[in-house]
Amino acid sequence: MFRYRTGANPAGRVVATAADVMALILGLWILLYLLGANRANDVVRFVHDAATWLAGWSLHIFTLDKAWAQVIVGYGIAAVVYLFVGHAIANRMGHRH
C-alpha cells in the first residue's frame, strides 16, 4: 500500500499507521451511519463504540440541526485531527511516505 524508505524510523511508521487506523474507524462509522447500517449488528456496534470513544472530544463542538451533518462534522473533525497530528509527529520522528 505505502512504500517506506529504507532506514525510515520504525516508531514514526507506527505513529503514522495508528493515525491512519483511527481515521479509518472514524470514516467507516460516518459511512455506516450515512448508509443506515443496522446498529444491532455486532460489527456496526463495535465500529460505532470505537468511533465514539475516539471522537468523544469533538462530537459536540458544533450543534447542527441535521443528525447526518452532526455525525459528519463531529466524527470528521476527529479524523482530520488524528491524521494531521499523527502524520506531523511521524514526520518529526523521521518517517516519510
C-alpha positions in Angstrom: 0.0 0.0 0.0 2.6 2.6 1.1 6.3 2.4 0.3 8.7 3.3 3.1 12.2 4.3 2.6 14.9 2.0 3.9 16.1 3.4 7.2 12.8 5.1 8.0 12.2 5.4 11.7 10.0 2.4 12.8 8.4 4.4 15.6 7.4 7.0 13.1 5.8 4.3 11.0 3.9 3.0 14.0 2.6 6.5 14.8 1.5 7.1 11.2 -0.2 3.7 11.0 -2.0 4.3 14.3 -3.3 7.7 13.0 -4.4 6.1 9.8 -6.3 3.3 11.6 -8.0 5.8 13.9 -9.1 7.9 10.9 -10.3 4.8 9.1 -12.5 3.8 12.0 -14.0 7.3 12.2 -14.5 7.4 8.4 -16.1 3.9 8.5 -18.6 5.0 11.1 -19.6 8.0 9.1 -20.1 5.8 6.1 -22.1 3.2 8.1 -24.3 5.9 9.6 -25.0 7.6 6.2 -25.9 4.2 4.7 -28.2 3.4 7.6 -26.4 0.4 8.8 -28.2 -1.9 11.3 -27.0 -0.8 14.8 -28.0 -4.1 16.3 -25.2 -5.8 14.2 -22.1 -6.6 16.3 -19.6 -5.2 13.8 -21.6 -1.9 13.4 -21.9 -1.6 17.1 -18.1 -2.2 17.6 -17.3 0.5 14.9 -19.7 2.9 16.5 -18.4 2.4 20.0 -14.7 2.7 18.9 -15.5 5.8 16.8 -17.5 7.4 19.7 -14.6 6.8 22.0 -12.1 8.3 19.6 -14.2 11.3 18.8 -15.6 12.0 22.3 -13.8 15.3 22.5 -15.1 16.6 19.1 -18.7 15.3 19.0 -20.4 18.5 20.2 -18.0 21.3 19.2 -20.8 22.4 16.8 -24.5 21.9 17.2 -26.2 21.3 13.8 -29.9 20.8 13.0 -29.5 17.7 10.9 -28.3 14.5 12.5 -26.3 13.4 9.5 -24.4 16.7 9.4 -23.7 16.4 13.2 -22.2 12.9 12.5 -20.1 14.1 9.6 -18.7 17.2 11.4 -18.3 15.6 14.9 -16.5 12.4 13.7 -14.9 14.1 10.7 -13.1 16.7 12.8 -11.6 14.0 14.9 -10.5 12.0 11.8 -8.8 15.0 10.3 -7.0 16.0 13.5 -5.8 12.4 14.1 -4.4 12.3 10.5 -2.8 15.7 10.7 -1.3 15.4 14.2 -0.3 11.7 13.8 1.5 12.3 10.5 3.1 15.5 11.7 4.5 13.6 14.7 5.6 10.7 12.4 7.4 13.1 10.1 9.2 14.8 13.0 10.4 11.3 14.0 11.9 10.7 10.6 9.1 8.7 8.9 8.2 9.7 5.3 5.6 8.3 3.0 
